[in-house]
């Protein structure tokens, strides 16, 4: 099969970029002919606001260039990942004019919520669910910036009015049943929404016989629940070390916590090749996010490493972590419950070993490359006439 993959890279590399790269590599390894259309948000740093606004609504250059690429490559399908801001929805129209089926993976909720998280002031907010995101402009929900929020909201409203999402896309890939339900509430056609989880490449490894720390890996920002973790850590009683990896706006808060609690160690941003060993040597991973998560790759990494997970029962997380089988779930933001679960895992080596084995098995059954490939090809085959 000939597959055209399109993605707008973020200024700060994240999970969506990795998913795009993982899927491209998987398809190539399976013998498919792949061509990539790639843009990068670094190109907008010095772009005049009016130019950025116009390209966000409709990038005429991309529309023209993509039609040319399609004619030259003759793909069987075009698969979009992130189109915001400069790839723009004009790419869908280019594909349709050339009679090529269009697939769009929905990595976040930006079609309804400007920050993509359904989160405002550290609380779940669905005020714009299924509605034009006017409130998102007033509240400056995208980057706390009125102009940027206006551009994004304008694009969403405009393409909702001309029914781009309904008419120009043949299939949407969603990552779990939770997000599928939300996108139906947003107004996308249920019959076009197919569930296909993310995956990671992970070679079988041997779990450390003496894991010696609890682990947090992620962005140090409010939505990831770093404050929840630090407050819960003060309350737990069993005694252990906490290793925190990542960077973000709350880095100073983490550094301050290290100064007052010698059991907390902050190691900063970790290169990709060093992440998996961190999971292998951890007693458990703590994932205290307070927003609607879709399918964070850090959870898949932990499962693949056979590391139990304590995670908030939020968004799509309960579809990844099976309570009392591969880990434990707690009410989002509840520091007392989190502290109790930390003590529970630390006090029972036998329970941890059961979770560890189940985590490995569950990864192979649901999140391995082979399983993902089968599901991805089902999506592609569904749009072939």
Short mmCIF file of the C-alpha atoms (twelve columns), coordinates in Angstrom:
data_MODEL
# 
_entry.id   MODEL 
# 
loop_
_atom_site.group_PDB 
_atom_site.id 
_atom_site.type_symbol 
_atom_site.label_atom_id 
_atom_site.label_alt_id 
_atom_site.label_comp_id 
_atom_site.label_asym_id 
_atom_site.label_seq_id 
_atom_site.Cartn_x 
_atom_site.Cartn_y 
_atom_site.Cartn_z 
_atom_site.pdbx_PDB_model_num 
ATOM 1   C CA . UNK A 1   0.000   0.000  0.000  1 
ATOM 2   C CA . UNK A 2   1.165   3.553  -0.725 1 
ATOM 3   C CA . UNK A 3   0.531   5.828  2.246  1 
ATOM 4   C CA . UNK A 4   1.016   9.579  2.504  1 
ATOM 5   C CA . UNK A 5   1.591   10.709 6.099  1 
ATOM 6   C CA . UNK A 6   1.128   14.365 7.094  1 
ATOM 7   C CA . UNK A 7   2.121   15.974 10.372 1 
ATOM 8   C CA . UNK A 8   2.747   19.428 11.821 1 
ATOM 9   C CA . UNK A 9   5.530   19.069 14.420 1 
ATOM 10  C CA . UNK A 10  5.306   21.010 17.671 1 
ATOM 11  C CA . UNK A 11  7.935   23.472 18.884 1 
ATOM 12  C CA . UNK A 12  8.460   21.274 21.933 1 
ATOM 13  C CA . UNK A 13  8.607   17.594 21.005 1 
ATOM 14  C CA . UNK A 14  5.815   15.550 22.540 1 
ATOM 15  C CA . UNK A 15  3.822   12.364 22.361 1 
ATOM 16  C CA . UNK A 16  2.058   13.184 19.087 1 
ATOM 17  C CA . UNK A 17  5.381   13.590 17.311 1 
ATOM 18  C CA . UNK A 18  6.547   10.221 18.635 1 
ATOM 19  C CA . UNK A 19  3.328   8.487  17.593 1 
ATOM 20  C CA . UNK A 20  3.726   9.879  14.058 1 
ATOM 21  C CA . UNK A 21  7.324   8.641  13.881 1 
ATOM 22  C CA . UNK A 22  6.463   5.237  15.391 1 
ATOM 23  C CA . UNK A 23  3.652   4.592  12.921 1 
ATOM 24  C CA . UNK A 24  5.742   5.706  9.945  1 
ATOM 25  C CA . UNK A 25  8.582   3.383  10.958 1 
ATOM 26  C CA . UNK A 26  6.158   0.499  11.535 1 
ATOM 27  C CA . UNK A 27  4.531   0.892  8.129  1 
ATOM 28  C CA . UNK A 28  7.913   1.053  6.404  1 
ATOM 29  C CA . UNK A 29  9.072   -2.064 8.262  1 
ATOM 30  C CA . UNK A 30  5.976   -3.874 6.991  1 
ATOM 31  C CA . UNK A 31  6.921   -3.092 3.396  1 
ATOM 32  C CA . UNK A 32  4.541   -0.232 2.619  1 
ATOM 33  C CA . UNK A 33  5.624   2.680  0.448  1 
ATOM 34  C CA . UNK A 34  5.635   5.767  2.675  1 
ATOM 35  C CA . UNK A 35  5.952   9.454  1.877  1 
ATOM 36  C CA . UNK A 36  5.888   12.141 4.572  1 
ATOM 37  C CA . UNK A 37  4.590   15.689 4.415  1 
ATOM 38  C CA . UNK A 38  6.153   17.458 7.393  1 
ATOM 39  C CA . UNK A 39  5.890   21.013 8.706  1 
ATOM 40  C CA . UNK A 40  7.388   22.381 11.904 1 
ATOM 41  C CA . UNK A 41  6.098   25.076 14.227 1 
ATOM 42  C CA . UNK A 42  9.583   26.560 14.496 1 
ATOM 43  C CA . UNK A 43  8.742   28.245 11.204 1 
ATOM 44  C CA . UNK A 44  6.082   30.450 12.821 1 
ATOM 45  C CA . UNK A 45  8.360   32.173 15.336 1 
ATOM 46  C CA . UNK A 46  8.909   35.252 13.165 1 
ATOM 47  C CA . UNK A 47  5.745   34.981 11.076 1 
ATOM 48  C CA . UNK A 48  3.500   38.087 11.139 1 
ATOM 49  C CA . UNK A 49  0.255   37.464 13.066 1 
ATOM 50  C CA . UNK A 50  -1.943  38.134 10.054 1 
ATOM 51  C CA . UNK A 51  -0.017  35.580 7.970  1 
ATOM 52  C CA . UNK A 52  -0.232  32.993 10.747 1 
ATOM 53  C CA . UNK A 53  -3.965  33.593 11.142 1 
ATOM 54  C CA . UNK A 54  -4.574  33.162 7.410  1 
ATOM 55  C CA . UNK A 55  -2.510  29.980 7.202  1 
ATOM 56  C CA . UNK A 56  -4.269  28.539 10.260 1 
ATOM 57  C CA . UNK A 57  -7.654  28.980 8.576  1 
ATOM 58  C CA . UNK A 58  -6.508  27.895 5.119  1 
ATOM 59  C CA . UNK A 59  -2.946  27.371 3.935  1 
ATOM 60  C CA . UNK A 60  -3.170  27.888 0.187  1 
ATOM 61  C CA . UNK A 61  0.474   26.905 -0.315 1 
ATOM 62  C CA . UNK A 62  -0.054  23.560 1.417  1 
ATOM 63  C CA . UNK A 63  -3.247  22.975 -0.542 1 
ATOM 64  C CA . UNK A 64  -1.387  23.497 -3.813 1 
ATOM 65  C CA . UNK A 65  1.761   21.579 -2.828 1 
ATOM 66  C CA . UNK A 66  -0.176  18.652 -1.383 1 
ATOM 67  C CA . UNK A 67  -2.205  18.245 -4.579 1 
ATOM 68  C CA . UNK A 68  1.071   18.169 -6.525 1 
ATOM 69  C CA . UNK A 69  2.551   15.598 -4.132 1 
ATOM 70  C CA . UNK A 70  -0.543  13.407 -4.392 1 
ATOM 71  C CA . UNK A 71  -0.393  13.422 -8.193 1 
ATOM 72  C CA . UNK A 72  3.274   12.455 -8.131 1 
ATOM 73  C CA . UNK A 73  3.044   9.799  -5.395 1 
ATOM 74  C CA . UNK A 74  -0.465  8.419  -6.101 1 
ATOM 75  C CA . UNK A 75  -1.160  7.223  -2.542 1 
ATOM 76  C CA . UNK A 76  -3.929  4.816  -1.615 1 
ATOM 77  C CA . UNK A 77  -4.669  6.853  1.508  1 
ATOM 78  C CA . UNK A 78  -3.488  10.018 3.269  1 
ATOM 79  C CA . UNK A 79  -3.194  9.939  7.039  1 
ATOM 80  C CA . UNK A 80  -3.061  13.220 8.976  1 
ATOM 81  C CA . UNK A 81  -1.873  13.609 12.562 1 
ATOM 82  C CA . UNK A 82  -1.530  17.199 13.802 1 
ATOM 83  C CA . UNK A 83  -2.612  19.892 11.316 1 
ATOM 84  C CA . UNK A 84  -2.430  22.910 13.670 1 
ATOM 85  C CA . UNK A 85  -1.530  25.570 12.887 1 
ATOM 86  C CA . UNK A 86  0.155   25.764 9.472  1 
ATOM 87  C CA . UNK A 87  -0.672  22.449 7.823  1 
ATOM 88  C CA . UNK A 88  -4.289  23.536 8.271  1 
ATOM 89  C CA . UNK A 89  -7.519  21.812 7.169  1 
ATOM 90  C CA . UNK A 90  -6.801  22.853 3.565  1 
ATOM 91  C CA . UNK A 91  -4.898  19.578 3.324  1 
ATOM 92  C CA . UNK A 92  -8.125  17.603 3.622  1 
ATOM 93  C CA . UNK A 93  -9.618  19.459 0.679  1 
ATOM 94  C CA . UNK A 94  -6.497  18.864 -1.411 1 
ATOM 95  C CA . UNK A 95  -6.801  15.118 -0.820 1 
ATOM 96  C CA . UNK A 96  -10.510 15.090 -1.613 1 
ATOM 97  C CA . UNK A 97  -9.986  16.966 -4.881 1 
ATOM 98  C CA . UNK A 98  -7.580  14.198 -5.869 1 
ATOM 99  C CA . UNK A 99  -10.042 11.503 -4.724 1 
ATOM 100 C CA . UNK A 100 -7.783  10.144 -1.980 1 
ATOM 101 C CA . UNK A 101 -9.351  8.745  1.232  1 
ATOM 102 C CA . UNK A 102 -8.533  10.829 4.314  1 
ATOM 103 C CA . UNK A 103 -7.690  9.510  7.800  1 
ATOM 104 C CA . UNK A 104 -7.265  11.855 10.795 1 
ATOM 105 C CA . UNK A 105 -5.886  10.752 14.160 1 
ATOM 106 C CA . UNK A 106 -7.384  12.784 17.007 1 
ATOM 107 C CA . UNK A 107 -4.670  13.129 19.639 1 
ATOM 108 C CA . UNK A 108 -6.425  15.822 21.724 1 
ATOM 109 C CA . UNK A 109 -9.757  17.622 22.076 1 
ATOM 110 C CA . UNK A 110 -8.838  20.853 20.271 1 
ATOM 111 C CA . UNK A 111 -11.833 20.558 17.925 1 
ATOM 112 C CA . UNK A 112 -13.934 21.677 20.886 1 
ATOM 113 C CA . UNK A 113 -11.582 22.900 23.628 1 
ATOM 114 C CA . UNK A 114 -8.881  25.417 22.745 1 
ATOM 115 C CA . UNK A 115 -6.304  23.991 25.123 1 
ATOM 116 C CA . UNK A 116 -7.213  20.463 24.038 1 
ATOM 117 C CA . UNK A 117 -7.559  19.212 27.613 1 
ATOM 118 C CA . UNK A 118 -11.026 20.261 28.824 1 
ATOM 119 C CA . UNK A 119 -9.255  21.838 31.780 1 
ATOM 120 C CA . UNK A 120 -9.524  25.358 33.223 1 
ATOM 121 C CA . UNK A 121 -8.021  26.644 36.464 1 
ATOM 122 C CA . UNK A 122 -7.028  23.062 37.354 1 
ATOM 123 C CA . UNK A 123 -10.597 21.781 37.089 1 
ATOM 124 C CA . UNK A 124 -12.376 19.847 34.359 1 
ATOM 125 C CA . UNK A 125 -14.275 22.275 32.122 1 
ATOM 126 C CA . UNK A 126 -16.689 21.190 29.392 1 
ATOM 127 C CA . UNK A 127 -18.276 24.600 28.797 1 
ATOM 128 C CA . UNK A 128 -17.399 24.455 25.085 1 
ATOM 129 C CA . UNK A 129 -18.225 20.774 24.558 1 
ATOM 130 C CA . UNK A 130 -20.311 20.558 21.399 1 
ATOM 131 C CA . UNK A 131 -20.517 24.363 21.148 1 
ATOM 132 C CA . UNK A 132 -18.563 27.069 19.335 1 
ATOM 133 C CA . UNK A 133 -15.630 27.902 21.664 1 
ATOM 134 C CA . UNK A 134 -16.483 31.584 22.157 1 
ATOM 135 C CA . UNK A 135 -15.804 31.303 25.878 1 
ATOM 136 C CA . UNK A 136 -12.332 30.026 25.062 1 
ATOM 137 C CA . UNK A 137 -11.564 33.370 23.451 1 
ATOM 138 C CA . UNK A 138 -12.864 35.409 26.374 1 
ATOM 139 C CA . UNK A 139 -10.967 33.228 28.853 1 
ATOM 140 C CA . UNK A 140 -7.823  33.114 26.684 1 
ATOM 141 C CA . UNK A 141 -7.765  29.344 26.979 1 
ATOM 142 C CA . UNK A 142 -5.028  28.817 24.397 1 
ATOM 143 C CA . UNK A 143 -1.650  29.825 25.837 1 
ATOM 144 C CA . UNK A 144 -3.380  32.462 28.002 1 
ATOM 145 C CA . UNK A 145 -3.291  34.672 24.918 1 
ATOM 146 C CA . UNK A 146 -6.301  36.489 23.489 1 
ATOM 147 C CA . UNK A 147 -4.967  36.764 19.928 1 
ATOM 148 C CA . UNK A 148 -3.815  33.137 19.760 1 
ATOM 149 C CA . UNK A 149 -7.116  31.938 21.272 1 
ATOM 150 C CA . UNK A 150 -9.054  34.007 18.745 1 
ATOM 151 C CA . UNK A 151 -7.165  32.536 15.786 1 
ATOM 152 C CA . UNK A 152 -7.646  28.959 16.947 1 
ATOM 153 C CA . UNK A 153 -11.301 29.453 17.868 1 
ATOM 154 C CA . UNK A 154 -11.938 31.177 14.563 1 
ATOM 155 C CA . UNK A 155 -10.468 28.234 12.651 1 
ATOM 156 C CA . UNK A 156 -12.543 25.717 14.613 1 
ATOM 157 C CA . UNK A 157 -15.751 27.715 14.190 1 
ATOM 158 C CA . UNK A 158 -15.168 28.387 10.487 1 
ATOM 159 C CA . UNK A 159 -14.539 24.743 9.615  1 
ATOM 160 C CA . UNK A 160 -17.425 23.652 11.770 1 
ATOM 161 C CA . UNK A 161 -19.685 26.017 9.807  1 
ATOM 162 C CA . UNK A 162 -18.557 24.641 6.431  1 
ATOM 163 C CA . UNK A 163 -18.735 21.079 7.835  1 
ATOM 164 C CA . UNK A 164 -15.102 20.224 7.126  1 
ATOM 165 C CA . UNK A 165 -14.943 17.550 9.805  1 
ATOM 166 C CA . UNK A 166 -18.099 15.855 8.552  1 
ATOM 167 C CA . UNK A 167 -17.461 15.974 4.797  1 
ATOM 168 C CA . UNK A 168 -13.702 15.932 4.189  1 
ATOM 169 C CA . UNK A 169 -12.541 13.123 6.487  1 
ATOM 170 C CA . UNK A 170 -13.408 9.474  5.845  1 
ATOM 171 C CA . UNK A 171 -12.243 8.016  9.157  1 
ATOM 172 C CA . UNK A 172 -11.117 9.401  12.486 1 
ATOM 173 C CA . UNK A 173 -8.765  7.393  14.672 1 
ATOM 174 C CA . UNK A 174 -9.464  7.867  18.375 1 
ATOM 175 C CA . UNK A 175 -7.317  6.346  21.094 1 
ATOM 176 C CA . UNK A 176 -9.950  4.929  23.440 1 
ATOM 177 C CA . UNK A 177 -13.665 4.612  24.078 1 
ATOM 178 C CA . UNK A 178 -13.669 7.615  26.406 1 
ATOM 179 C CA . UNK A 179 -12.431 9.974  23.692 1 
ATOM 180 C CA . UNK A 180 -14.768 8.377  21.138 1 
ATOM 181 C CA . UNK A 181 -17.709 9.273  23.379 1 
ATOM 182 C CA . UNK A 182 -16.428 12.847 23.761 1 
ATOM 183 C CA . UNK A 183 -16.000 13.328 20.017 1 
ATOM 184 C CA . UNK A 184 -19.524 12.086 19.409 1 
ATOM 185 C CA . UNK A 185 -20.707 14.720 21.913 1 
ATOM 186 C CA . UNK A 186 -18.614 17.290 20.033 1 
ATOM 187 C CA . UNK A 187 -20.552 16.402 16.895 1 
ATOM 188 C CA . UNK A 188 -18.376 14.062 14.833 1 
ATOM 189 C CA . UNK A 189 -20.141 11.207 12.987 1 
ATOM 190 C CA . UNK A 190 -20.075 8.110  15.179 1 
ATOM 191 C CA . UNK A 191 -19.753 5.799  12.187 1 
ATOM 192 C CA . UNK A 192 -16.444 7.445  11.217 1 
ATOM 193 C CA . UNK A 193 -14.778 7.065  14.623 1 
ATOM 194 C CA . UNK A 194 -12.561 3.986  14.974 1 
ATOM 195 C CA . UNK A 195 -10.620 3.123  18.129 1 
ATOM 196 C CA . UNK A 196 -6.922  2.352  17.683 1 
ATOM 197 C CA . UNK A 197 -4.561  2.761  20.640 1 
ATOM 198 C CA . UNK A 198 -1.013  4.058  20.466 1 
ATOM 199 C CA . UNK A 199 1.953   1.723  20.734 1 
ATOM 200 C CA . UNK A 200 5.672   1.782  21.427 1 
ATOM 201 C CA . UNK A 201 8.608   -0.333 20.333 1 
ATOM 202 C CA . UNK A 202 9.870   -2.181 23.404 1 
ATOM 203 C CA . UNK A 203 12.192  -5.171 23.498 1 
ATOM 204 C CA . UNK A 204 11.598  -7.763 26.250 1 
ATOM 205 C CA . UNK A 205 13.815  -6.968 29.211 1 
ATOM 206 C CA . UNK A 206 14.356  -8.266 32.700 1 
ATOM 207 C CA . UNK A 207 12.827  -6.224 35.496 1 
ATOM 208 C CA . UNK A 208 15.280  -5.155 38.163 1 
ATOM 209 C CA . UNK A 209 15.263  -7.586 41.086 1 
ATOM 210 C CA . UNK A 210 15.578  -4.709 43.546 1 
ATOM 211 C CA . UNK A 211 13.742  -1.647 42.229 1 
ATOM 212 C CA . UNK A 212 14.538  1.203  44.568 1 
ATOM 213 C CA . UNK A 213 12.382  4.237  43.838 1 
ATOM 214 C CA . UNK A 214 8.959   5.534  42.889 1 
ATOM 215 C CA . UNK A 215 8.971   7.321  39.525 1 
ATOM 216 C CA . UNK A 216 7.315   10.305 37.882 1 
ATOM 217 C CA . UNK A 217 8.107   11.092 34.240 1 
ATOM 218 C CA . UNK A 218 6.307   13.917 32.490 1 
ATOM 219 C CA . UNK A 219 5.835   17.596 31.958 1 
ATOM 220 C CA . UNK A 220 6.094   19.576 35.175 1 
ATOM 221 C CA . UNK A 221 2.851   21.472 34.711 1 
ATOM 222 C CA . UNK A 222 -0.432  21.792 36.624 1 
ATOM 223 C CA . UNK A 223 -2.471  19.488 34.368 1 
ATOM 224 C CA . UNK A 224 -0.041  16.609 34.971 1 
ATOM 225 C CA . UNK A 225 -0.768  16.723 38.699 1 
ATOM 226 C CA . UNK A 226 2.745   17.374 39.968 1 
ATOM 227 C CA . UNK A 227 1.332   19.322 42.941 1 
ATOM 228 C CA . UNK A 228 -0.932  16.368 43.746 1 
ATOM 229 C CA . UNK A 229 2.090   14.087 43.759 1 
ATOM 230 C CA . UNK A 230 4.242   16.320 45.966 1 
ATOM 231 C CA . UNK A 231 1.439   16.831 48.484 1 
ATOM 232 C CA . UNK A 232 0.670   13.102 48.607 1 
ATOM 233 C CA . UNK A 233 4.347   12.271 49.040 1 
ATOM 234 C CA . UNK A 234 4.386   14.308 52.259 1 
ATOM 235 C CA . UNK A 235 1.607   12.084 53.623 1 
ATOM 236 C CA . UNK A 236 2.836   8.600  52.765 1 
ATOM 237 C CA . UNK A 237 4.462   6.635  55.596 1 
ATOM 238 C CA . UNK A 238 6.199   3.587  54.155 1 
ATOM 239 C CA . UNK A 239 9.486   5.245  53.266 1 
ATOM 240 C CA . UNK A 240 10.991  5.241  49.789 1 
ATOM 241 C CA . UNK A 241 12.677  7.530  47.297 1 
ATOM 242 C CA . UNK A 242 10.882  9.492  44.592 1 
ATOM 243 C CA . UNK A 243 12.608  10.180 41.288 1 
ATOM 244 C CA . UNK A 244 11.133  12.977 39.153 1 
ATOM 245 C CA . UNK A 245 12.091  13.375 35.490 1 
ATOM 246 C CA . UNK A 246 10.886  16.073 33.117 1 
ATOM 247 C CA . UNK A 247 10.738  19.827 32.692 1 
ATOM 248 C CA . UNK A 248 8.123   22.544 32.632 1 
ATOM 249 C CA . UNK A 249 6.748   25.624 34.357 1 
ATOM 250 C CA . UNK A 250 6.642   24.004 37.820 1 
ATOM 251 C CA . UNK A 251 10.298  23.000 37.816 1 
ATOM 252 C CA . UNK A 252 11.103  25.495 40.592 1 
ATOM 253 C CA . UNK A 253 8.356   23.922 42.733 1 
ATOM 254 C CA . UNK A 254 9.964   20.516 42.300 1 
ATOM 255 C CA . UNK A 255 13.427  21.839 43.102 1 
ATOM 256 C CA . UNK A 256 12.062  23.428 46.279 1 
ATOM 257 C CA . UNK A 257 10.515  20.111 47.293 1 
ATOM 258 C CA . UNK A 258 13.908  18.437 46.884 1 
ATOM 259 C CA . UNK A 259 15.442  20.935 49.292 1 
ATOM 260 C CA . UNK A 260 12.905  20.174 52.022 1 
ATOM 261 C CA . UNK A 261 12.631  16.397 51.485 1 
ATOM 262 C CA . UNK A 262 15.824  14.387 50.919 1 
ATOM 263 C CA . UNK A 263 13.820  11.409 49.574 1 
ATOM 264 C CA . UNK A 264 12.896  13.388 46.434 1 
ATOM 265 C CA . UNK A 265 15.409  13.578 43.590 1 
ATOM 266 C CA . UNK A 266 14.918  15.686 40.473 1 
ATOM 267 C CA . UNK A 267 16.940  14.666 37.404 1 
ATOM 268 C CA . UNK A 268 15.520  17.068 34.803 1 
ATOM 269 C CA . UNK A 269 14.711  16.252 31.202 1 
ATOM 270 C CA . UNK A 270 15.882  12.757 30.274 1 
ATOM 271 C CA . UNK A 271 17.009  11.674 26.765 1 
ATOM 272 C CA . UNK A 272 14.666  9.186  25.110 1 
ATOM 273 C CA . UNK A 273 17.194  6.345  25.270 1 
ATOM 274 C CA . UNK A 274 17.430  6.674  29.056 1 
ATOM 275 C CA . UNK A 275 13.703  6.607  29.801 1 
ATOM 276 C CA . UNK A 276 13.099  2.865  29.555 1 
ATOM 277 C CA . UNK A 277 15.860  1.960  32.070 1 
ATOM 278 C CA . UNK A 278 14.212  4.370  34.529 1 
ATOM 279 C CA . UNK A 279 10.987  2.352  34.263 1 
ATOM 280 C CA . UNK A 280 12.808  -0.970 34.633 1 
ATOM 281 C CA . UNK A 281 14.450  0.089  37.890 1 
ATOM 282 C CA . UNK A 282 11.366  1.711  39.430 1 
ATOM 283 C CA . UNK A 283 9.135   0.128  42.062 1 
ATOM 284 C CA . UNK A 284 6.164   1.811  40.439 1 
ATOM 285 C CA . UNK A 285 5.202   4.770  38.278 1 
ATOM 286 C CA . UNK A 286 2.960   7.530  39.627 1 
ATOM 287 C CA . UNK A 287 0.742   9.272  37.073 1 
ATOM 288 C CA . UNK A 288 -1.410  11.847 38.922 1 
ATOM 289 C CA . UNK A 289 -2.821  13.805 35.961 1 
ATOM 290 C CA . UNK A 290 -5.908  15.949 36.606 1 
ATOM 291 C CA . UNK A 291 -6.907  16.520 32.958 1 
ATOM 292 C CA . UNK A 292 -8.611  14.273 30.405 1 
ATOM 293 C CA . UNK A 293 -5.673  12.184 29.229 1 
ATOM 294 C CA . UNK A 294 -5.945  10.218 26.003 1 
ATOM 295 C CA . UNK A 295 -3.133  7.702  25.891 1 
ATOM 296 C CA . UNK A 296 0.174   8.935  27.309 1 
ATOM 297 C CA . UNK A 297 3.152   6.951  26.003 1 
ATOM 298 C CA . UNK A 298 4.753   6.990  29.458 1 
ATOM 299 C CA . UNK A 299 2.055   4.572  30.642 1 
ATOM 300 C CA . UNK A 300 2.763   2.192  27.767 1 
ATOM 301 C CA . UNK A 301 6.481   2.362  28.550 1 
ATOM 302 C CA . UNK A 302 5.771   1.443  32.145 1 
ATOM 303 C CA . UNK A 303 3.565   -1.500 31.158 1 
ATOM 304 C CA . UNK A 304 6.210   -2.745 28.727 1 
ATOM 305 C CA . UNK A 305 8.840   -2.587 31.469 1 
ATOM 306 C CA . UNK A 306 6.627   -4.530 33.860 1 
ATOM 307 C CA . UNK A 307 6.389   -1.587 36.245 1 
ATOM 308 C CA . UNK A 308 3.141   -1.227 38.249 1 
ATOM 309 C CA . UNK A 309 1.324   2.086  37.871 1 
ATOM 310 C CA . UNK A 310 -0.608  4.238  40.333 1 
ATOM 311 C CA . UNK A 311 -2.697  6.615  38.228 1 
ATOM 312 C CA . UNK A 312 -5.610  9.002  38.515 1 
ATOM 313 C CA . UNK A 313 -8.958  7.675  37.347 1 
ATOM 314 C CA . UNK A 314 -9.372  10.331 34.677 1 
ATOM 315 C CA . UNK A 315 -10.183 10.412 30.957 1 
ATOM 316 C CA . UNK A 316 -8.889  7.389  29.084 1 
ATOM 317 C CA . UNK A 317 -6.516  6.241  31.834 1 
ATOM 318 C CA . UNK A 318 -8.863  3.530  33.249 1 
ATOM 319 C CA . UNK A 319 -8.807  1.921  29.804 1 
ATOM 320 C CA . UNK A 320 -5.019  1.571  30.045 1 
ATOM 321 C CA . UNK A 321 -4.549  0.689  33.715 1 
ATOM 322 C CA . UNK A 322 -6.629  -2.197 35.012 1 
ATOM 323 C CA . UNK A 323 -7.313  -1.543 38.691 1 
ATOM 324 C CA . UNK A 324 -5.787  -4.168 40.992 1 
ATOM 325 C CA . UNK A 325 -4.413  -6.051 37.976 1 
ATOM 326 C CA . UNK A 326 -1.751  -3.873 36.318 1 
ATOM 327 C CA . UNK A 327 -1.842  -1.093 38.884 1 
ATOM 328 C CA . UNK A 328 -4.089  1.027  41.052 1 
ATOM 329 C CA . UNK A 329 -6.403  3.960  40.313 1 
ATOM 330 C CA . UNK A 330 -7.344  6.862  42.571 1 
ATOM 331 C CA . UNK A 331 -9.731  9.796  42.408 1 
ATOM 332 C CA . UNK A 332 -8.082  12.721 40.566 1 
ATOM 333 C CA . UNK A 333 -6.580  15.243 42.971 1 
ATOM 334 C CA . UNK A 334 -7.168  13.115 46.088 1 
ATOM 335 C CA . UNK A 335 -3.820  13.280 47.887 1 
ATOM 336 C CA . UNK A 336 -4.962  11.142 50.831 1 
ATOM 337 C CA . UNK A 337 -6.010  8.296  48.555 1 
ATOM 338 C CA . UNK A 338 -2.814  8.559  46.528 1 
ATOM 339 C CA . UNK A 339 -0.695  8.479  49.707 1 
ATOM 340 C CA . UNK A 340 -2.596  5.388  50.863 1 
ATOM 341 C CA . UNK A 341 -1.994  3.583  47.563 1 
ATOM 342 C CA . UNK A 342 1.709   4.459  47.642 1 
ATOM 343 C CA . UNK A 343 1.933   2.874  51.095 1 
ATOM 344 C CA . UNK A 344 -0.058  -0.143 49.897 1 
ATOM 345 C CA . UNK A 345 2.277   -0.902 46.994 1 
ATOM 346 C CA . UNK A 346 5.408   -0.308 49.052 1 
ATOM 347 C CA . UNK A 347 4.210   -2.645 51.798 1 
ATOM 348 C CA . UNK A 348 3.378   -5.612 49.558 1 
ATOM 349 C CA . UNK A 349 6.154   -6.985 47.361 1 
ATOM 350 C CA . UNK A 350 3.909   -9.892 46.349 1 
ATOM 351 C CA . UNK A 351 1.183   -7.553 45.064 1 
ATOM 352 C CA . UNK A 352 3.774   -5.576 43.100 1 
ATOM 353 C CA . UNK A 353 5.130   -8.734 41.469 1 
ATOM 354 C CA . UNK A 354 1.628   -9.737 40.337 1 
ATOM 355 C CA . UNK A 355 1.012   -6.285 38.859 1 
ATOM 356 C CA . UNK A 356 4.403   -6.401 37.167 1 
ATOM 357 C CA . UNK A 357 3.725   -9.682 35.359 1 
ATOM 358 C CA . UNK A 358 0.227   -8.591 34.388 1 
ATOM 359 C CA . UNK A 359 1.583   -5.285 33.040 1 
ATOM 360 C CA . UNK A 360 3.975   -7.039 30.669 1 
ATOM 361 C CA . UNK A 361 1.291   -9.443 29.471 1 
ATOM 362 C CA . UNK A 362 -1.216  -6.640 28.950 1 
ATOM 363 C CA . UNK A 363 1.274   -4.620 26.924 1 
ATOM 364 C CA . UNK A 364 1.845   -7.511 24.528 1 
ATOM 365 C CA . UNK A 365 -1.886  -8.141 24.154 1 
ATOM 366 C CA . UNK A 366 -2.981  -4.540 23.583 1 
ATOM 367 C CA . UNK A 367 -0.148  -2.086 22.894 1 
ATOM 368 C CA . UNK A 368 2.528   -3.954 20.961 1 
ATOM 369 C CA . UNK A 369 3.526   -2.954 17.405 1 
ATOM 370 C CA . UNK A 370 1.965   -6.097 15.917 1 
ATOM 371 C CA . UNK A 371 -1.428  -5.478 17.505 1 
ATOM 372 C CA . UNK A 372 -1.286  -1.834 16.483 1 
ATOM 373 C CA . UNK A 373 -0.410  -2.698 12.896 1 
ATOM 374 C CA . UNK A 374 -3.435  -4.977 12.587 1 
ATOM 375 C CA . UNK A 375 -5.757  -2.245 13.874 1 
ATOM 376 C CA . UNK A 376 -4.182  0.427  11.670 1 
ATOM 377 C CA . UNK A 377 -4.616  -1.684 8.559  1 
ATOM 378 C CA . UNK A 378 -8.265  -2.266 9.503  1 
ATOM 379 C CA . UNK A 379 -8.742  1.519  9.432  1 
ATOM 380 C CA . UNK A 380 -6.996  1.886  6.090  1 
ATOM 381 C CA . UNK A 381 -8.893  -1.048 4.574  1 
ATOM 382 C CA . UNK A 382 -12.212 0.440  5.719  1 
ATOM 383 C CA . UNK A 383 -11.848 3.407  3.322  1 
ATOM 384 C CA . UNK A 384 -10.760 1.435  0.267  1 
ATOM 385 C CA . UNK A 385 -13.487 1.243  -2.357 1 
# 
